[in-house]
């Protein structure tokens, strides 16, 4: 007499295999559904951590940029002050050079006038000698 196992027809074995596959698929789908339910929370935590790290880096860079900008602004102000002082000194030198030119022109004219007087005086003195 065949046992219950041996008496199973291929159709029954096929049904049992299909039921086993369906049970396995059901368990896989349930596990997948649980994973999907927890995914948004895990994703939120990962994204929050990344944003925090990025924010720290951005704040750090922003601080460095602000310090650099302040240093550049101070240096620019110092340079502007130096340029103003140089421009003022340049103007004073130009005025001094113009005054010197005017003084030299007056002194040259005075010298020529005196040379002319002396020349006439010498010529007058030379005429007064018998000769």
WOTABEL-V288622 format. One line per field, one symbol per residue. phi: phi as a letter, one per 30 degrees, with the letter a starting at -180 (. if undefined). burial: + if it has 9 or more other C-alpha atoms within 8 Angstrom, else -. A space follows every 10 residues. Layout:
phi->???
burial->???
This chain:
phi->.dddddddde dddddddddd dddddddddd ddddddddee dddddddddd dddddddddd dddddddddd dddddddddd dddddddddd dddddddddd dddddddddd dddddddddd dddddddddd b
burial->-------+-- --+------- ---------- ---------- ---------- ---------- ---------- ---------- ---------- ---------- ---------- ---------- ---------- -
